[in-house]
């Protein structure tokens, strides 16, 4: 069985993106923030997740080429 690992940079981007996306509503419940800050944090988290998914796909293509 072949074991494919996720690159460390993609894993870091994915974890940070998930944390930004999920902690945003939790923090805003206790400390209200302007809509601009909420949108920026959510957008930043989602973009980091998309970057991580692109890196994972790129590494899978490189591993298949061998």
FIKOLZA-1660 file (N, C-alpha, C; in steps of 0.1 Angstrom, whole numbers, plus 5000, padded with zeros to 4 digits):
% residues 66
   i   px   py   pz ch aa at
   1 5008 4988 5000  A  X  N
   1 5000 5000 5000  A  X CA
   1 5009 5012 5000  A  X  C
   2 5006 5021 4991  A  X  N
   2 5013 5034 4990  A  X CA
   2 5008 5044 5000  A  X  C
   3 5018 5050 5007  A  X  N
   3 5014 5061 5016  A  X CA
   3 5018 5074 5010  A  X  C
   4 5008 5083 5008  A  X  N
   4 5011 5096 5003  A  X CA
   4 5010 5106 5014  A  X  C
   5 5020 5114 5016  A  X  N
   5 5020 5124 5026  A  X CA
   5 5017 5138 5021  A  X  C
   6 5011 5146 5029  A  X  N
   6 5008 5159 5026  A  X CA
   6 5020 5168 5029  A  X  C
   7 5024 5177 5020  A  X  N
   7 5036 5185 5023  A  X CA
   7 5033 5194 5036  A  X  C
   8 5044 5197 5043  A  X  N
   8 5043 5204 5055  A  X CA
   8 5037 5218 5053  A  X  C
   9 5041 5225 5042  A  X  N
   9 5036 5238 5039  A  X CA
   9 5021 5238 5037  A  X  C
  10 5017 5228 5030  A  X  N
  10 5002 5227 5027  A  X CA
  10 4995 5224 5040  A  X  C
  11 5000 5216 5048  A  X  N
  11 4993 5212 5061  A  X CA
  11 4993 5225 5070  A  X  C
  12 5003 5233 5070  A  X  N
  12 5003 5245 5078  A  X CA
  12 4993 5255 5073  A  X  C
  13 4992 5257 5060  A  X  N
  13 4982 5266 5054  A  X CA
  13 4968 5261 5057  A  X  C
  14 4966 5248 5056  A  X  N
  14 4953 5242 5059  A  X CA
  14 4948 5244 5073  A  X  C
  15 4957 5242 5082  A  X  N
  15 4954 5243 5097  A  X CA
  15 4951 5258 5100  A  X  C
  16 4960 5267 5096  A  X  N
  16 4958 5281 5099  A  X CA
  16 4945 5286 5092  A  X  C
  17 4942 5282 5080  A  X  N
  17 4930 5286 5074  A  X CA
  17 4918 5281 5081  A  X  C
  18 4918 5269 5085  A  X  N
  18 4907 5264 5093  A  X CA
  18 4905 5271 5106  A  X  C
  19 4916 5274 5113  A  X  N
  19 4915 5281 5126  A  X CA
  19 4910 5295 5124  A  X  C
  20 4914 5302 5114  A  X  N
  20 4909 5316 5111  A  X CA
  20 4894 5316 5108  A  X  C
  21 4890 5306 5100  A  X  N
  21 4876 5305 5096  A  X CA
  21 4867 5301 5108  A  X  C
  22 4871 5293 5117  A  X  N
  22 4863 5288 5128  A  X CA
  22 4864 5297 5140  A  X  C
  23 4875 5303 5143  A  X  N
  23 4876 5311 5155  A  X CA
  23 4870 5325 5153  A  X  C
  24 4868 5329 5141  A  X  N
  24 4862 5342 5138  A  X CA
  24 4848 5344 5145  A  X  C
  25 4838 5334 5143  A  X  N
  25 4825 5336 5150  A  X CA
  25 4826 5335 5165  A  X  C
  26 4835 5326 5170  A  X  N
  26 4837 5324 5184  A  X CA
  26 4842 5337 5191  A  X  C
  27 4852 5343 5185  A  X  N
  27 4858 5355 5191  A  X CA
  27 4848 5367 5190  A  X  C
  28 4841 5368 5178  A  X  N
  28 4831 5379 5176  A  X CA
  28 4819 5378 5186  A  X  C
  29 4817 5367 5191  A  X  N
  29 4806 5365 5201  A  X CA
  29 4809 5373 5214  A  X  C
  30 4821 5373 5218  A  X  N
  30 4825 5379 5230  A  X CA
  30 4831 5393 5228  A  X  C
  31 4838 5395 5217  A  X  N
  31 4844 5408 5214  A  X CA
  31 4839 5413 5200  A  X  C
  32 4829 5421 5199  A  X  N
  32 4824 5425 5186  A  X CA
  32 4835 5433 5178  A  X  C
  33 4835 5430 5165  A  X  N
  33 4844 5436 5156  A  X CA
  33 4836 5441 5144  A  X  C
  34 4842 5451 5137  A  X  N
  34 4835 5456 5125  A  X CA
  34 4833 5445 5114  A  X  C
  35 4824 5448 5106  A  X  N
  35 4821 5438 5095  A  X CA
  35 4833 5436 5086  A  X  C
  36 4841 5447 5084  A  X  N
  36 4853 5446 5075  A  X CA
  36 4863 5437 5081  A  X  C
  37 4865 5437 5094  A  X  N
  37 4874 5427 5100  A  X CA
  37 4869 5413 5099  A  X  C
  38 4856 5411 5102  A  X  N
  38 4851 5398 5101  A  X CA
  38 4852 5392 5087  A  X  C
  39 4849 5400 5077  A  X  N
  39 4850 5396 5063  A  X CA
  39 4865 5393 5059  A  X  C
  40 4874 5402 5063  A  X  N
  40 4888 5400 5060  A  X CA
  40 4893 5387 5066  A  X  C
  41 4890 5384 5079  A  X  N
  41 4895 5372 5085  A  X CA
  41 4889 5359 5079  A  X  C
  42 4876 5360 5075  A  X  N
  42 4870 5348 5069  A  X CA
  42 4876 5346 5055  A  X  C
  43 4877 5357 5047  A  X  N
  43 4883 5356 5034  A  X CA
  43 4898 5351 5034  A  X  C
  44 4905 5356 5044  A  X  N
  44 4919 5351 5045  A  X CA
  44 4920 5336 5049  A  X  C
  45 4911 5332 5058  A  X  N
  45 4911 5318 5061  A  X CA
  45 4907 5309 5049  A  X  C
  46 4897 5313 5042  A  X  N
  46 4892 5305 5030  A  X CA
  46 4903 5305 5019  A  X  C
  47 4910 5316 5017  A  X  N
  47 4920 5317 5007  A  X CA
  47 4932 5308 5011  A  X  C
  48 4936 5307 5024  A  X  N
  48 4946 5298 5028  A  X CA
  48 4942 5284 5026  A  X  C
  49 4930 5280 5028  A  X  N
  49 4925 5267 5026  A  X CA
  49 4926 5263 5011  A  X  C
  50 4922 5272 5002  A  X  N
  50 4923 5270 4988  A  X CA
  50 4938 5268 4983  A  X  C
  51 4947 5276 4989  A  X  N
  51 4961 5275 4986  A  X CA
  51 4966 5261 4990  A  X  C
  52 4962 5257 5002  A  X  N
  52 4966 5244 5007  A  X CA
  52 4961 5233 4998  A  X  C
  53 4949 5234 4994  A  X  N
  53 4943 5223 4985  A  X CA
  53 4951 5223 4971  A  X  C
  54 4955 5235 4966  A  X  N
  54 4962 5235 4954  A  X CA
  54 4976 5229 4955  A  X  C
  55 4982 5231 4967  A  X  N
  55 4995 5225 4970  A  X CA
  55 4994 5210 4971  A  X  C
  56 4984 5205 4977  A  X  N
  56 4982 5191 4978  A  X CA
  56 4980 5185 4965  A  X  C
  57 4972 5191 4956  A  X  N
  57 4970 5186 4943  A  X CA
  57 4983 5186 4934  A  X  C
  58 4991 5196 4936  A  X  N
  58 5003 5197 4929  A  X CA
  58 5013 5186 4933  A  X  C
  59 5013 5183 4946  A  X  N
  59 5022 5173 4951  A  X CA
  59 5017 5159 4947  A  X  C
  60 5004 5157 4946  A  X  N
  60 4999 5144 4941  A  X CA
  60 5003 5142 4926  A  X  C
  61 5003 5153 4918  A  X  N
  61 5006 5151 4904  A  X CA
  61 5021 5148 4903  A  X  C
  62 5029 5154 4911  A  X  N
  62 5044 5151 4911  A  X CA
  62 5047 5137 4915  A  X  C
  63 5040 5132 4925  A  X  N
  63 5042 5118 4929  A  X CA
  63 5038 5108 4919  A  X  C
  64 5027 5111 4911  A  X  N
  64 5023 5102 4901  A  X CA
  64 5032 5101 4889  A  X  C
  65 5040 5112 4887  A  X  N
  65 5049 5112 4875  A  X CA
  65 5061 5103 4877  A  X  C
  66 5064 5098 4888  A  X  N
  66 5076 5090 4890  A  X CA
  66 5074 5076 4885  A  X  C
% end
